[in-house]
Amino acid sequence: MANKKDWKTKLIHSDATVPEGFHALATPVYRGSTVVFEHAAQASDRWNQLEIGYTYGLYGTPTTLELAAKICELEKGFRTFITPGGQAAISLIHLALLKAGDHVLLPESIYGPNRMFSNGVLRRFGVEVSYYPPGAGAGIRSEFKPNTRLVWCESPGSITMEVQDLPAIAQAAHEQGALAVLDNTWAAGIYLDAFALGMDVTMQALTKYVGGHSDLLLGSVTVRDEKIYERLGETHQVLGCAASPDDCSLALRGLKTMAVRLKAAEQNALALAQWLSARPEVETVLHPALPSCPGHELWKRDFTGSSGLFSVVFKPRYGKEQVLAFIDALRLFKIGYSWGGVTSLVMTYDLQSPKRPAYGSRLVRLYTGLEAIEDLLADVEQALARLTAD
């Protein structure tokens, strides 16, 4: 019968074979939308493929699920979902765990796009949104409302690096009947055991340290228990936020070198932060591993390592134009958002908030990549000369 097929049919239904038994160190990239069932009675469109088997590519191929399993293992959670970006992970959590009439609390230091989603989309759909001081700790109880259902944490906070008292916040949330969620990207899910500190859900932008090379977009959501897993899975199914198996393959590759990359970035950041602390142009260095940084004691209690990302605040005598000139003078630090790759990055912000320090345009965020620290120090030193140049 095989020989009688038209060649056009053979293009789709080939009888050609290749030898079995190929085993390699790299995870195969499984691409696919349609899943083929052996029998009609097996056909299903359910999302929970870990329990019932593969049903549709939207819910993950073996490549996607392997990445999810490895992230879950590192974060010590119950299950993990992979999303096509960190912002997709944030949106999934909000949409799965909140409804009209609920109230969500976010720290004033939260990642900017999370704030944008909360202020725009959530409020438009009838969710109350408010912000609390990142250092509130147990004092967050005064921020709760009867309808508070979700409390976000981010430690350290985006840009200003506030370290939060996660166990105190989690306890207060649970007393209220709310869930505690953590953006755990800074610690790469490695340097902070979020679930041991009371968190119910964590997310990461795998785009950063897991990807590690600034060439993919992925996110993850990891949960503490099956009940939350079911709520997230039902929403994940209908949102259609499928991650690319090709990107998942790159992330699986990135995991293999993440330990050495994290350590190198950490060492470079600490060396640069300590050097900057002694510079006369600098008012303060916001690196949680430095004893001089606010929140250092909490960092020592909860973290097992530090990241390549920190901020520096210049003294008040330096204006916005001088700070911009400093950034433009850098040669190895490239101007760009995101971080976690092999290349050092820099970005400036103009912070105007009643619940955050009044750094204004004097704050610069630095990410140290894998370049030689001697070259990074020399680059920053020559750029600092622009602060005082006419």
Contacts in CASP RR format, 6 or more apart in sequence:
PFRMAT RR
TARGET T0000
AUTHOR 0000-0000-0000
METHOD contacts of the structure
MODEL  1
MANKKDWKTKLIHSDATVPEGFHALATPVYRGSTVVFEHAAQASDRWNQL
EIGYTYGLYGTPTTLELAAKICELEKGFRTFITPGGQAAISLIHLALLKA
GDHVLLPESIYGPNRMFSNGVLRRFGVEVSYYPPGAGAGIRSEFKPNTRL
VWCESPGSITMEVQDLPAIAQAAHEQGALAVLDNTWAAGIYLDAFALGMD
VTMQALTKYVGGHSDLLLGSVTVRDEKIYERLGETHQVLGCAASPDDCSL
ALRGLKTMAVRLKAAEQNALALAQWLSARPEVETVLHPALPSCPGHELWK
RDFTGSSGLFSVVFKPRYGKEQVLAFIDALRLFKIGYSWGGVTSLVMTYD
LQSPKRPAYGSRLVRLYTGLEAIEDLLADVEQALARLTAD
2 15 0 8 1.000
5 13 0 8 1.000
26 249 0 8 1.000
26 253 0 8 1.000
27 63 0 8 1.000
27 66 0 8 1.000
27 249 0 8 1.000
27 252 0 8 1.000
28 62 0 8 1.000
28 63 0 8 1.000
29 63 0 8 1.000
29 245 0 8 1.000
29 246 0 8 1.000
29 248 0 8 1.000
29 249 0 8 1.000
30 61 0 8 1.000
30 62 0 8 1.000
30 63 0 8 1.000
30 245 0 8 1.000
31 61 0 8 1.000
31 245 0 8 1.000
31 246 0 8 1.000
32 57 0 8 1.000
32 61 0 8 1.000
32 245 0 8 1.000
33 56 0 8 1.000
33 57 0 8 1.000
33 58 0 8 1.000
34 56 0 8 1.000
34 57 0 8 1.000
35 54 0 8 1.000
35 55 0 8 1.000
35 56 0 8 1.000
35 57 0 8 1.000
37 43 0 8 1.000
43 55 0 8 1.000
44 52 0 8 1.000
44 55 0 8 1.000
45 55 0 8 1.000
45 56 0 8 1.000
46 52 0 8 1.000
46 55 0 8 1.000
47 55 0 8 1.000
47 59 0 8 1.000
47 233 0 8 1.000
47 234 0 8 1.000
47 236 0 8 1.000
47 237 0 8 1.000
48 59 0 8 1.000
48 233 0 8 1.000
49 55 0 8 1.000
49 59 0 8 1.000
49 60 0 8 1.000
49 65 0 8 1.000
50 65 0 8 1.000
50 79 0 8 1.000
54 60 0 8 1.000
54 61 0 8 1.000
54 62 0 8 1.000
57 242 0 8 1.000
58 237 0 8 1.000
58 240 0 8 1.000
58 242 0 8 1.000
59 236 0 8 1.000
59 237 0 8 1.000
59 242 0 8 1.000
60 82 0 8 1.000
60 242 0 8 1.000
60 243 0 8 1.000
60 245 0 8 1.000
61 245 0 8 1.000
63 245 0 8 1.000
63 248 0 8 1.000
63 249 0 8 1.000
63 252 0 8 1.000
64 82 0 8 1.000
64 243 0 8 1.000
64 245 0 8 1.000
64 248 0 8 1.000
66 248 0 8 1.000
66 252 0 8 1.000
67 82 0 8 1.000
67 206 0 8 1.000
67 218 0 8 1.000
67 248 0 8 1.000
67 251 0 8 1.000
67 252 0 8 1.000
67 255 0 8 1.000
68 79 0 8 1.000
68 80 0 8 1.000
68 81 0 8 1.000
68 82 0 8 1.000
68 220 0 8 1.000
69 80 0 8 1.000
70 252 0 8 1.000
70 255 0 8 1.000
71 80 0 8 1.000
71 82 0 8 1.000
71 204 0 8 1.000
71 206 0 8 1.000
71 210 0 8 1.000
71 220 0 8 1.000
71 222 0 8 1.000
72 78 0 8 1.000
72 79 0 8 1.000
72 80 0 8 1.000
72 222 0 8 1.000
74 189 0 8 1.000
74 190 0 8 1.000
75 184 0 8 1.000
75 189 0 8 1.000
75 194 0 8 1.000
75 195 0 8 1.000
75 202 0 8 1.000
75 222 0 8 1.000
76 193 0 8 1.000
76 195 0 8 1.000
76 196 0 8 1.000
77 195 0 8 1.000
77 222 0 8 1.000
77 223 0 8 1.000
77 224 0 8 1.000
78 222 0 8 1.000
78 223 0 8 1.000
78 224 0 8 1.000
78 225 0 8 1.000
78 226 0 8 1.000
78 228 0 8 1.000
78 229 0 8 1.000
79 222 0 8 1.000
79 223 0 8 1.000
79 226 0 8 1.000
79 229 0 8 1.000
80 220 0 8 1.000
80 221 0 8 1.000
80 222 0 8 1.000
80 223 0 8 1.000
81 89 0 8 1.000
81 92 0 8 1.000
81 220 0 8 1.000
81 221 0 8 1.000
81 222 0 8 1.000
81 232 0 8 1.000
81 233 0 8 1.000
81 236 0 8 1.000
82 206 0 8 1.000
82 218 0 8 1.000
82 219 0 8 1.000
82 220 0 8 1.000
82 243 0 8 1.000
82 248 0 8 1.000
83 89 0 8 1.000
83 92 0 8 1.000
83 218 0 8 1.000
83 219 0 8 1.000
83 220 0 8 1.000
83 221 0 8 1.000
83 236 0 8 1.000
83 241 0 8 1.000
83 243 0 8 1.000
84 217 0 8 1.000
84 218 0 8 1.000
84 219 0 8 1.000
84 241 0 8 1.000
84 242 0 8 1.000
84 243 0 8 1.000
84 244 0 8 1.000
84 247 0 8 1.000
85 205 0 8 1.000
85 206 0 8 1.000
85 207 0 8 1.000
85 217 0 8 1.000
85 218 0 8 1.000
85 219 0 8 1.000
85 243 0 8 1.000
86 185 0 8 1.000
86 203 0 8 1.000
86 204 0 8 1.000
86 205 0 8 1.000
86 206 0 8 1.000
86 207 0 8 1.000
86 217 0 8 1.000
86 218 0 8 1.000
86 219 0 8 1.000
86 220 0 8 1.000
87 113 0 8 1.000
87 114 0 8 1.000
87 117 0 8 1.000
87 205 0 8 1.000
88 219 0 8 1.000
88 241 0 8 1.000
89 203 0 8 1.000
89 204 0 8 1.000
89 205 0 8 1.000
89 219 0 8 1.000
89 220 0 8 1.000
89 221 0 8 1.000
90 111 0 8 1.000
90 113 0 8 1.000
90 114 0 8 1.000
90 117 0 8 1.000
90 183 0 8 1.000
90 203 0 8 1.000
91 117 0 8 1.000
91 121 0 8 1.000
91 239 0 8 1.000
91 241 0 8 1.000
92 221 0 8 1.000
92 232 0 8 1.000
92 235 0 8 1.000
92 236 0 8 1.000
92 239 0 8 1.000
92 241 0 8 1.000
93 150 0 8 1.000
93 181 0 8 1.000
93 201 0 8 1.000
93 203 0 8 1.000
93 221 0 8 1.000
93 232 0 8 1.000
94 104 0 8 1.000
94 117 0 8 1.000
94 118 0 8 1.000
94 121 0 8 1.000
94 122 0 8 1.000
94 127 0 8 1.000
94 150 0 8 1.000
95 235 0 8 1.000
95 239 0 8 1.000
96 231 0 8 1.000
96 232 0 8 1.000
96 233 0 8 1.000
96 234 0 8 1.000
96 235 0 8 1.000
96 236 0 8 1.000
97 149 0 8 1.000
97 150 0 8 1.000
97 179 0 8 1.000
97 181 0 8 1.000
97 201 0 8 1.000
97 228 0 8 1.000
97 231 0 8 1.000
97 232 0 8 1.000
98 104 0 8 1.000
98 122 0 8 1.000
98 127 0 8 1.000
98 149 0 8 1.000
98 150 0 8 1.000
99 127 0 8 1.000
100 125 0 8 1.000
100 126 0 8 1.000
100 127 0 8 1.000
101 126 0 8 1.000
101 127 0 8 1.000
101 128 0 8 1.000
101 147 0 8 1.000
102 127 0 8 1.000
102 128 0 8 1.000
102 147 0 8 1.000
102 148 0 8 1.000
102 149 0 8 1.000
102 150 0 8 1.000
103 127 0 8 1.000
103 128 0 8 1.000
103 129 0 8 1.000
103 130 0 8 1.000
103 145 0 8 1.000
103 147 0 8 1.000
103 148 0 8 1.000
103 149 0 8 1.000
104 118 0 8 1.000
104 122 0 8 1.000
104 127 0 8 1.000
104 128 0 8 1.000
104 129 0 8 1.000
104 130 0 8 1.000
104 148 0 8 1.000
104 149 0 8 1.000
104 150 0 8 1.000
104 151 0 8 1.000
104 152 0 8 1.000
105 130 0 8 1.000
105 131 0 8 1.000
105 132 0 8 1.000
105 140 0 8 1.000
105 143 0 8 1.000
105 144 0 8 1.000
105 148 0 8 1.000
105 150 0 8 1.000
105 151 0 8 1.000
105 152 0 8 1.000
105 178 0 8 1.000
106 114 0 8 1.000
106 115 0 8 1.000
106 118 0 8 1.000
106 129 0 8 1.000
106 130 0 8 1.000
106 131 0 8 1.000
106 132 0 8 1.000
106 152 0 8 1.000
107 131 0 8 1.000
107 132 0 8 1.000
107 133 0 8 1.000
107 134 0 8 1.000
107 135 0 8 1.000
107 136 0 8 1.000
107 152 0 8 1.000
107 153 0 8 1.000
107 154 0 8 1.000
107 157 0 8 1.000
107 162 0 8 1.000
107 164 0 8 1.000
108 131 0 8 1.000
108 132 0 8 1.000
108 133 0 8 1.000
108 134 0 8 1.000
108 353 0 8 1.000
108 355 0 8 1.000
108 356 0 8 1.000
109 134 0 8 1.000
109 154 0 8 1.000
109 157 0 8 1.000
109 158 0 8 1.000
109 159 0 8 1.000
109 160 0 8 1.000
109 162 0 8 1.000
109 356 0 8 1.000
110 131 0 8 1.000
110 152 0 8 1.000
110 154 0 8 1.000
110 157 0 8 1.000
110 158 0 8 1.000
110 183 0 8 1.000
111 154 0 8 1.000
111 158 0 8 1.000
111 183 0 8 1.000
112 158 0 8 1.000
114 152 0 8 1.000
114 183 0 8 1.000
118 127 0 8 1.000
118 129 0 8 1.000
119 129 0 8 1.000
122 129 0 8 1.000
123 129 0 8 1.000
128 145 0 8 1.000
128 147 0 8 1.000
130 143 0 8 1.000
131 355 0 8 1.000
132 140 0 8 1.000
132 143 0 8 1.000
132 355 0 8 1.000
133 355 0 8 1.000
134 154 0 8 1.000
134 157 0 8 1.000
134 160 0 8 1.000
134 162 0 8 1.000
134 164 0 8 1.000
134 355 0 8 1.000
134 356 0 8 1.000
135 162 0 8 1.000
135 164 0 8 1.000
135 165 0 8 1.000
136 143 0 8 1.000
136 169 0 8 1.000
137 164 0 8 1.000
137 165 0 8 1.000
137 168 0 8 1.000
137 169 0 8 1.000
137 172 0 8 1.000
138 165 0 8 1.000
138 168 0 8 1.000
138 169 0 8 1.000
138 171 0 8 1.000
138 172 0 8 1.000
139 168 0 8 1.000
139 172 0 8 1.000
140 151 0 8 1.000
140 168 0 8 1.000
140 169 0 8 1.000
140 172 0 8 1.000
140 173 0 8 1.000
141 172 0 8 1.000
141 175 0 8 1.000
141 176 0 8 1.000
144 172 0 8 1.000
144 176 0 8 1.000
144 178 0 8 1.000
148 173 0 8 1.000
148 176 0 8 1.000
148 177 0 8 1.000
148 178 0 8 1.000
149 177 0 8 1.000
149 178 0 8 1.000
149 179 0 8 1.000
150 178 0 8 1.000
150 179 0 8 1.000
150 181 0 8 1.000
151 169 0 8 1.000
151 172 0 8 1.000
151 173 0 8 1.000
151 178 0 8 1.000
151 179 0 8 1.000
151 180 0 8 1.000
151 181 0 8 1.000
152 181 0 8 1.000
152 182 0 8 1.000
152 183 0 8 1.000
153 164 0 8 1.000
153 166 0 8 1.000
153 169 0 8 1.000
153 180 0 8 1.000
153 181 0 8 1.000
153 182 0 8 1.000
153 183 0 8 1.000
153 199 0 8 1.000
154 164 0 8 1.000
154 182 0 8 1.000
154 183 0 8 1.000
154 186 0 8 1.000
155 162 0 8 1.000
155 163 0 8 1.000
155 164 0 8 1.000
155 166 0 8 1.000
155 182 0 8 1.000
155 186 0 8 1.000
155 192 0 8 1.000
155 298 0 8 1.000
155 302 0 8 1.000
156 162 0 8 1.000
156 163 0 8 1.000
156 186 0 8 1.000
156 288 0 8 1.000
156 299 0 8 1.000
157 163 0 8 1.000
157 164 0 8 1.000
157 186 0 8 1.000
159 311 0 8 1.000
159 349 0 8 1.000
159 351 0 8 1.000
159 363 0 8 1.000
159 365 0 8 1.000
160 286 0 8 1.000
160 311 0 8 1.000
160 351 0 8 1.000
160 356 0 8 1.000
160 357 0 8 1.000
160 359 0 8 1.000
160 363 0 8 1.000
161 286 0 8 1.000
161 287 0 8 1.000
161 288 0 8 1.000
161 293 0 8 1.000
161 310 0 8 1.000
161 311 0 8 1.000
162 294 0 8 1.000
162 295 0 8 1.000
163 288 0 8 1.000
163 294 0 8 1.000
163 295 0 8 1.000
163 296 0 8 1.000
163 298 0 8 1.000
163 299 0 8 1.000
163 302 0 8 1.000
164 298 0 8 1.000
165 298 0 8 1.000
166 180 0 8 1.000
166 182 0 8 1.000
166 194 0 8 1.000
166 197 0 8 1.000
166 198 0 8 1.000
166 199 0 8 1.000
166 302 0 8 1.000
167 197 0 8 1.000
167 198 0 8 1.000
169 180 0 8 1.000
170 180 0 8 1.000
170 197 0 8 1.000
170 198 0 8 1.000
170 199 0 8 1.000
170 200 0 8 1.000
171 198 0 8 1.000
173 179 0 8 1.000
173 180 0 8 1.000
174 180 0 8 1.000
174 198 0 8 1.000
179 200 0 8 1.000
179 201 0 8 1.000
179 228 0 8 1.000
180 198 0 8 1.000
180 199 0 8 1.000
180 200 0 8 1.000
180 201 0 8 1.000
181 199 0 8 1.000
181 200 0 8 1.000
181 201 0 8 1.000
181 202 0 8 1.000
181 203 0 8 1.000
182 192 0 8 1.000
182 194 0 8 1.000
182 199 0 8 1.000
182 201 0 8 1.000
182 202 0 8 1.000
182 203 0 8 1.000
183 202 0 8 1.000
183 203 0 8 1.000
183 204 0 8 1.000
184 192 0 8 1.000
184 194 0 8 1.000
184 202 0 8 1.000
184 203 0 8 1.000
184 204 0 8 1.000
185 203 0 8 1.000
185 204 0 8 1.000
185 205 0 8 1.000
185 208 0 8 1.000
185 209 0 8 1.000
186 307 0 8 1.000
186 309 0 8 1.000
187 303 0 8 1.000
187 305 0 8 1.000
187 307 0 8 1.000
188 204 0 8 1.000
188 208 0 8 1.000
188 209 0 8 1.000
188 210 0 8 1.000
188 258 0 8 1.000
188 262 0 8 1.000
188 307 0 8 1.000
189 202 0 8 1.000
189 204 0 8 1.000
190 258 0 8 1.000
190 262 0 8 1.000
190 304 0 8 1.000
191 262 0 8 1.000
191 303 0 8 1.000
191 304 0 8 1.000
191 305 0 8 1.000
191 306 0 8 1.000
191 307 0 8 1.000
192 302 0 8 1.000
192 303 0 8 1.000
192 304 0 8 1.000
194 202 0 8 1.000
195 202 0 8 1.000
195 224 0 8 1.000
197 302 0 8 1.000
199 224 0 8 1.000
200 223 0 8 1.000
200 224 0 8 1.000
200 225 0 8 1.000
200 228 0 8 1.000
201 221 0 8 1.000
201 222 0 8 1.000
201 223 0 8 1.000
201 224 0 8 1.000
201 228 0 8 1.000
201 232 0 8 1.000
202 221 0 8 1.000
202 222 0 8 1.000
203 219 0 8 1.000
203 220 0 8 1.000
203 221 0 8 1.000
203 222 0 8 1.000
204 210 0 8 1.000
204 219 0 8 1.000
204 220 0 8 1.000
204 222 0 8 1.000
205 218 0 8 1.000
205 219 0 8 1.000
205 338 0 8 1.000
206 216 0 8 1.000
206 218 0 8 1.000
206 219 0 8 1.000
206 220 0 8 1.000
206 251 0 8 1.000
207 216 0 8 1.000
207 217 0 8 1.000
207 218 0 8 1.000
207 219 0 8 1.000
207 338 0 8 1.000
208 338 0 8 1.000
208 339 0 8 1.000
208 340 0 8 1.000
208 341 0 8 1.000
209 258 0 8 1.000
209 261 0 8 1.000
209 262 0 8 1.000
209 340 0 8 1.000
209 341 0 8 1.000
210 218 0 8 1.000
210 251 0 8 1.000
210 254 0 8 1.000
210 255 0 8 1.000
210 258 0 8 1.000
211 218 0 8 1.000
211 250 0 8 1.000
211 251 0 8 1.000
211 254 0 8 1.000
211 340 0 8 1.000
211 341 0 8 1.000
212 254 0 8 1.000
212 258 0 8 1.000
212 261 0 8 1.000
212 340 0 8 1.000
212 341 0 8 1.000
212 342 0 8 1.000
213 250 0 8 1.000
213 254 0 8 1.000
213 341 0 8 1.000
213 342 0 8 1.000
214 338 0 8 1.000
214 340 0 8 1.000
214 341 0 8 1.000
214 342 0 8 1.000
214 343 0 8 1.000
215 250 0 8 1.000
216 247 0 8 1.000
216 250 0 8 1.000
216 251 0 8 1.000
217 247 0 8 1.000
218 243 0 8 1.000
218 247 0 8 1.000
218 248 0 8 1.000
218 251 0 8 1.000
219 243 0 8 1.000
221 232 0 8 1.000
223 229 0 8 1.000
223 232 0 8 1.000
261 341 0 8 1.000
261 342 0 8 1.000
261 370 0 8 1.000
262 307 0 8 1.000
264 369 0 8 1.000
264 370 0 8 1.000
265 307 0 8 1.000
265 308 0 8 1.000
265 340 0 8 1.000
265 367 0 8 1.000
265 368 0 8 1.000
265 369 0 8 1.000
265 370 0 8 1.000
266 305 0 8 1.000
266 306 0 8 1.000
266 307 0 8 1.000
266 308 0 8 1.000
267 373 0 8 1.000
268 308 0 8 1.000
268 344 0 8 1.000
268 368 0 8 1.000
268 369 0 8 1.000
268 370 0 8 1.000
268 371 0 8 1.000
268 373 0 8 1.000
268 376 0 8 1.000
269 287 0 8 1.000
269 306 0 8 1.000
269 307 0 8 1.000
269 308 0 8 1.000
269 309 0 8 1.000
269 310 0 8 1.000
269 366 0 8 1.000
269 367 0 8 1.000
269 368 0 8 1.000
270 287 0 8 1.000
270 289 0 8 1.000
270 306 0 8 1.000
271 373 0 8 1.000
271 377 0 8 1.000
272 366 0 8 1.000
272 368 0 8 1.000
272 373 0 8 1.000
272 376 0 8 1.000
272 377 0 8 1.000
272 380 0 8 1.000
273 285 0 8 1.000
273 287 0 8 1.000
273 289 0 8 1.000
273 290 0 8 1.000
273 310 0 8 1.000
273 312 0 8 1.000
274 290 0 8 1.000
275 377 0 8 1.000
275 380 0 8 1.000
276 282 0 8 1.000
276 285 0 8 1.000
276 312 0 8 1.000
276 380 0 8 1.000
277 285 0 8 1.000
277 290 0 8 1.000
277 292 0 8 1.000
279 384 0 8 1.000
281 314 0 8 1.000
281 315 0 8 1.000
281 318 0 8 1.000
281 384 0 8 1.000
281 387 0 8 1.000
281 388 0 8 1.000
282 312 0 8 1.000
282 313 0 8 1.000
282 314 0 8 1.000
282 315 0 8 1.000
283 313 0 8 1.000
283 314 0 8 1.000
283 315 0 8 1.000
283 316 0 8 1.000
283 362 0 8 1.000
284 292 0 8 1.000
284 293 0 8 1.000
284 312 0 8 1.000
284 313 0 8 1.000
285 292 0 8 1.000
285 293 0 8 1.000
285 310 0 8 1.000
285 311 0 8 1.000
285 312 0 8 1.000
285 313 0 8 1.000
286 293 0 8 1.000
286 294 0 8 1.000
286 310 0 8 1.000
286 311 0 8 1.000
286 312 0 8 1.000
286 313 0 8 1.000
286 363 0 8 1.000
287 293 0 8 1.000
287 306 0 8 1.000
287 310 0 8 1.000
287 311 0 8 1.000
288 295 0 8 1.000
288 296 0 8 1.000
288 299 0 8 1.000
288 303 0 8 1.000
288 306 0 8 1.000
288 310 0 8 1.000
289 296 0 8 1.000
289 299 0 8 1.000
289 305 0 8 1.000
289 306 0 8 1.000
290 296 0 8 1.000
293 299 0 8 1.000
299 306 0 8 1.000
308 339 0 8 1.000
308 340 0 8 1.000
308 367 0 8 1.000
308 368 0 8 1.000
308 369 0 8 1.000
309 339 0 8 1.000
309 340 0 8 1.000
309 365 0 8 1.000
309 366 0 8 1.000
309 367 0 8 1.000
310 365 0 8 1.000
310 366 0 8 1.000
311 363 0 8 1.000
311 364 0 8 1.000
311 365 0 8 1.000
311 366 0 8 1.000
312 363 0 8 1.000
312 364 0 8 1.000
312 366 0 8 1.000
313 359 0 8 1.000
313 362 0 8 1.000
313 363 0 8 1.000
313 364 0 8 1.000
314 322 0 8 1.000
314 323 0 8 1.000
314 326 0 8 1.000
314 362 0 8 1.000
314 363 0 8 1.000
314 364 0 8 1.000
314 387 0 8 1.000
315 362 0 8 1.000
316 362 0 8 1.000
318 362 0 8 1.000
318 387 0 8 1.000
319 361 0 8 1.000
319 362 0 8 1.000
320 350 0 8 1.000
320 361 0 8 1.000
322 386 0 8 1.000
322 387 0 8 1.000
322 388 0 8 1.000
323 348 0 8 1.000
323 361 0 8 1.000
323 362 0 8 1.000
323 364 0 8 1.000
323 387 0 8 1.000
324 348 0 8 1.000
325 386 0 8 1.000
325 387 0 8 1.000
325 389 0 8 1.000
326 364 0 8 1.000
326 383 0 8 1.000
326 384 0 8 1.000
326 386 0 8 1.000
326 387 0 8 1.000
327 333 0 8 1.000
327 335 0 8 1.000
327 346 0 8 1.000
327 348 0 8 1.000
327 364 0 8 1.000
327 383 0 8 1.000
328 335 0 8 1.000
328 386 0 8 1.000
329 382 0 8 1.000
329 383 0 8 1.000
329 385 0 8 1.000
329 386 0 8 1.000
330 346 0 8 1.000
330 379 0 8 1.000
330 380 0 8 1.000
330 383 0 8 1.000
331 379 0 8 1.000
331 382 0 8 1.000
331 383 0 8 1.000
332 344 0 8 1.000
332 371 0 8 1.000
332 375 0 8 1.000
332 376 0 8 1.000
332 379 0 8 1.000
333 344 0 8 1.000
333 345 0 8 1.000
333 346 0 8 1.000
333 366 0 8 1.000
333 376 0 8 1.000
333 379 0 8 1.000
333 380 0 8 1.000
334 343 0 8 1.000
334 344 0 8 1.000
334 345 0 8 1.000
334 346 0 8 1.000
335 345 0 8 1.000
335 346 0 8 1.000
335 347 0 8 1.000
336 345 0 8 1.000
336 346 0 8 1.000
336 347 0 8 1.000
337 345 0 8 1.000
337 347 0 8 1.000
338 345 0 8 1.000
339 345 0 8 1.000
339 367 0 8 1.000
340 367 0 8 1.000
340 369 0 8 1.000
341 367 0 8 1.000
341 369 0 8 1.000
341 370 0 8 1.000
342 369 0 8 1.000
342 370 0 8 1.000
343 369 0 8 1.000
343 370 0 8 1.000
343 371 0 8 1.000
344 366 0 8 1.000
344 367 0 8 1.000
344 368 0 8 1.000
344 369 0 8 1.000
344 371 0 8 1.000
344 376 0 8 1.000
345 366 0 8 1.000
345 367 0 8 1.000
345 369 0 8 1.000
346 364 0 8 1.000
346 365 0 8 1.000
346 366 0 8 1.000
346 367 0 8 1.000
347 364 0 8 1.000
347 365 0 8 1.000
348 361 0 8 1.000
348 363 0 8 1.000
348 364 0 8 1.000
348 365 0 8 1.000
349 360 0 8 1.000
349 361 0 8 1.000
349 363 0 8 1.000
349 365 0 8 1.000
350 360 0 8 1.000
350 361 0 8 1.000
351 357 0 8 1.000
351 358 0 8 1.000
351 359 0 8 1.000
351 360 0 8 1.000
351 363 0 8 1.000
352 358 0 8 1.000
352 360 0 8 1.000
368 376 0 8 1.000
END
